[in-house]
Amino acid sequence: MVASRKIAVLKERASGETRVSATPETVKKLLALGASLAIESGAGASASIADDDYRVAGAEVGDAGSVIAGADIVLGVQGPEPGLLAGMKPGGWIVAGLDPFGQRARIDAYAQAGLEALAMEFMPRITRAQSMDILSSQSNLAGYKAVILAADTYGRAFPMMMTAAGTISAAKCFVMGVGVAGLQAIATARRLGAQVSATDVRSATKEQILSLGAKPIFVENVAGIEGEGAGGYATEMSEEYQKAQGQLVSNHIAKQDIVITTALIPGRPAPRLISDAQIASMKPGSVIFDLAAPQGGNVEGTVADEVVEKHGVRIIGLSNTPAHLPADASALFARNLYNFLSAFWDKEAGGPVLDEEIGGAIRLTQGGRIVHERLLG
């Protein structure tokens, strides 16, 4: 009989990280596959999950050393420090958001320890992997939270209100970048009653913007991005497009009350979308929420985890927006990890066996070395 795989979940130790990579729901499902689960005490506390909730679900709860001892697979929201992994089985898997470009030294340490690091943010954007995509699930919540925090910071109401004392005009909200986060930001701002407009360098998003009841703001008759990136991500814009886009945005942004920026290019600094001069053109009391703050920001002057005021405009940027919705973010993240493991679970092998399409896309280390092409050379 094949021994069950031990799956370990450690408490997240990164500053400001409130999420956890397994919930009682996913613990039960992983146990049903034939795995055993060990959870570090306190791992779910920030996400309102008590140790007893894990015990009731069937997991063992203990200190970090006992949890990691003999583990075949370690799940994480962020990659654990290599020193915490002593005692894992040789060739064990680390399944988490690993930030391969920002945490290269950590990835090298995983390789030196003989561990197999699987970066969930490298999950390919293909149909069968949608339920495993941590970037989409977390970006969806980030887009929602950005609008809520912007609305809370904005000193006026979002919807139009007609009262006996007079009429309050609806806030004007402009979303820049229409990926998963941008689409959710549009939907949330619309639900709150704002007049919403949006833009993106990918012309295909125009229909998506219209479908949500927002107004598309697009450069016409100018070549856009040099090519849509792998998996539907945007790549860098042509110089001609950047110039035309900058002029269009400058004219539009001056009339906006709320701006949400969401543009990211995987593995690169966030593109600059809003300059200091454009901020100065906005009305005092306006708010910008920069969802790209962790990668340098789309807005000139963004400082992660601070509210910066420039020209009477407040600029907000969090280093980890999904962590401000810990319960829901954890639930979705944990389901992504379960969906990944269950899709490849082989009963005869007693654990997951990856195929080349997905395994090759997310595997960073194997056999004591770096193997992912994006980290080589």
VEXSE-269316 format. One record per residue (C-alpha): residue in three letters; x, y, z. Coordinates in steps of 0.05 Angstrom, whole numbers, plus 5000, padded with zeros to 4 digits. Layout:
N
ALAXYZ;...
***
This chain:
377
MET500050005000;VAL502750694981;ALA503851145041;SER499651775043;ARG503052425025;LYS504052905082;ILE501953615066;ALA504354165113;VAL501854875121;LEU506155375158;LYS504156035188;GLU505656605139;ARG511457015166;ALA511857585115;SER510258265142;GLY502858445132;GLU500957755106;THR494357555136;ARG492456985089;VAL493256235098;SER494155705044;ALA489155185071;THR482255245102;PRO478054725138;GLU474254635073;THR480554465033;VAL483454045090;LYS477453585085;LYS478053535010;LEU485553385012;LEU484352855065;ALA479152545019;LEU484552474965;GLY488652055014;ALA493452585040;SER494952745113;LEU494953475135;ALA499253825187;ILE497954555204;GLU502355015245;SER498755285306;GLY496055985292;ALA496755925217;GLY489556135205;ALA488656635261;SER489057255217;ALA483856955170;SER479156805229;ILE480556055228;ALA481955755296;ASP486555155308;ASP480554755331;ASP477154875264;TYR482954525230;ARG482753955281;VAL475353845270;ALA476753815195;GLY481753255208;ALA488553595208;GLU494053535260;VAL496054205291;GLY502854315321;ASP509154735321;ALA513154885258;GLY518254335270;SER513153775278;VAL508954025221;ILE514754045171;ALA517953385194;GLY517252865138;ALA512853325095;ASP512353155021;ILE508853805002;VAL508854485036;LEU503254965017;GLY504155715025;VAL501256385005;GLN508356645000;GLY514656224997;PRO517156015066;GLU524256175088;PRO528755585070;GLY530955515143;LEU523855325162;LEU523954725114;ALA529254295148;GLY526153615157;MET522253595093;LYS523052965051;PRO528453014996;GLY525253264932;GLY519253534969;TRP514754044936;ILE513754774955;VAL507155004926;ALA506055754935;GLY506556444906;LEU514156474903;ASP515657154871;PRO521356854830;PHE524157514805;GLY523757884872;GLN526057294915;ARG531356974871;ALA536056814930;ARG530456424963;ILE529256024899;ASP536655874895;ALA536455624967;TYR530655164950;ALA534654864893;GLN540754774938;ALA536354404988;GLY534053924934;LEU526854174937;GLU522054244879;ALA519254954878;LEU512655054841;ALA510855784829;MET503355834826;GLU503656534796;PHE506756224734;MET500455804723;PRO498855844648;ARG492656214627;ILE489255624595;THR482155374605;ARG483654764647;ALA488055164694;GLN483155724708;SER481055424775;MET488355394796;ASP490056114779;ILE492056484843;LEU493357144805;SER486157164780;SER482856984846;GLN486957484886;SER486658034833;ASN479157984833;LEU478858144907;ALA484158684900;GLY480059044847;TYR474059034893;LYS478059274954;ALA481359834915;VAL474660154900;ILE472060064971;LEU478260385001;ALA478160944949;ALA470861074965;ASP472361095039;THR478061595028;TYR474062024979;GLY470462585016;ARG464062534977;ALA458662024960;PHE459261564900;PRO452061534874;MET447862104851;MET442962304906;MET436762734897;THR434663034963;ALA430163594987;ALA436463995001;GLY439063904930;THR442363404884;ILE449063064895;SER452562884830;ALA455362184819;ALA462762094827;LYS466761984764;CYS471261364768;PHE476561194716;VAL479760494714;MET486360424678;GLY487959704659;VAL482259214646;GLY484858544670;VAL481558144725;ALA482758694777;GLY480459244730;LEU474058884711;GLN472258784784;ALA473859504799;ILE469159724743;ALA463559274769;THR464459504841;ALA464660244824;ARG458360154782;ARG454859794839;LEU456660384884;GLY453360854834;ALA459361204802;GLN459861424730;VAL465260944706;SER470060974648;ALA475960524632;THR481860424586;ASP486859894566;VAL492159804513;ARG488759164489;SER483159344442;ALA479558684457;THR477658954526;LYS473059484496;GLU467258994493;GLN468458774564;ILE468259494588;LEU461659614551;SER458658964579;LEU459559234649;GLY456159894633;ALA462360324632;LYS464960794579;PRO471160564541;ILE476661094532;PHE481160864476;VAL486361154429;GLU483861084358;ASN487760974293;VAL494460854328;ALA498060194334;GLY497459944405;ILE501859454441;GLU507159084402;GLY503558444417;GLU499058154471;GLY503457764519;ALA503057024534;GLY496756844570;GLY493157494554;TYR497757954593;ALA499458624563;THR506558764539;GLU509859444531;MET506559964486;SER509560254423;GLU512560954430;GLU507161254384;TYR501660934425;GLN504761174491;LYS504661884466;ALA497461854441;GLN495161494504;GLY498562004548;GLN494862574514;LEU488162224518;VAL489062054591;SER491262754608;ASN484863044579;HIS480462524612;ILE483762464680;ALA482863204696;LYS475363094700;GLN475662474745;ASP474362414820;ILE477161704829;VAL482461354788;ILE484260614797;THR490660384763;THR491959634753;ALA497259564699;LEU502659034711;ILE507558684665;PRO509958014695;GLY517258034715;ARG518058774699;PRO517059434738;ALA510059694733;PRO509060174673;ARG508260914690;LEU501161124673;ILE500161774711;SER505262334717;ASP505862884769;ALA503163384718;GLN496962954707;ILE495862904782;ALA496263664786;SER490763714734;MET485763344778;LYS480963674826;PRO483063744899;GLY479963184940;SER480562674884;VAL483361984900;ILE488061514862;PHE488760794882;ASP495060474852;LEU494359714852;ALA501359664821;ALA504759954883;PRO508359294899;GLN512059334832;GLY513860074835;GLY507060364819;ASN503460634758;VAL503061324789;GLU508861804800;GLY509761894875;THR506361254898;VAL509260984963;ALA507060284983;ASP502860265047;GLU502461015053;VAL497261535033;VAL501062074996;GLU497862744982;LYS500263124920;HIS496863744892;GLY490863604937;VAL490062904909;ARG490962294955;ILE494761704926;ILE493761024959;GLY497960404945;LEU498259774986;SER503759264982;ASN498858684991;THR491658884976;PRO488558184979;ALA491258115051;HIS486158645071;LEU480758135057;PRO483957545093;ALA478057075101;ASP475657095029;ALA482657155000;SER484856535039;ALA478656145018;LEU479956274944;PHE487456174948;ALA486555514985;ARG481555274933;ASN486555454878;LEU491755014912;TYR486854444923;ASN484454484851;PHE491654434828;LEU493453834871;SER487053454859;ALA487453544783;PHE494053154783;TRP492752674841;ASP494651964822;LYS491751444869;GLU496750914849;ALA502551394862;GLY499351644925;GLY500252374905;PRO500252874848;VAL503952734784;LEU504853344739;ASP504353364664;GLU509253764621;GLU504454324601;ILE503054564671;GLY508954244708;GLY513854554659;ALA510555234666;ILE510855284741;ARG516854864762;LEU522755304782;THR527454794814;GLN528654054808;GLY534353574822;GLY538354104858;ARG538354624804;ILE534255194772;VAL530454914713;HIS525555464692;GLU527655814628;ARG525556504654;LEU530656444711;LEU536356174669;GLY541556584631;
***
